[in-house]
């Protein structure tokens, strides 16, 4: 029974982590784009 509960918790956690990673990647991409635009990324 505990295994099922921990599996459910684990599978519920993963999409949140994926979303967080995607937002982090988007933020990083936006920061890089701004650096490129302002010529700071050398």
Protein Blocks (a to p, Z undefined) as FASTA:
>chain_A
ZZmmmmmmmmmmmmmmmmmmmmmmmmmmmmmmmmmmnopaZZ
